[in-house]
């Protein structure tokens, strides 16, 4: 499923992430620099107990892919910052 953010803010610090998932393009899990932090709000989620009403996403630039992807926070496996 392709995620989208209802709201987003830029990530101004260098933040590298790795994920457990990726699109069906044969390149494996998404990994790269997070350039934005976003979140969604779904008011109709109360009708479906399996559906998450809110969530946090990271917009990740993976140099192996042609565009950035929104990744759910729950799918992150590694997070690194420059210190």
PyMOL commands that set and color helices and strands:
alter all, ss='L'
color gray80, all
select helices_A, chain A and resi 43-47+73-75
alter helices_A, ss='H'
color red, helices_A
select strands_A, chain A and resi 7-10+15-19+31-41+54-61+69-72+76-81
alter strands_A, ss='S'
color yellow, strands_A
deselect
rebuild
show_as cartoon
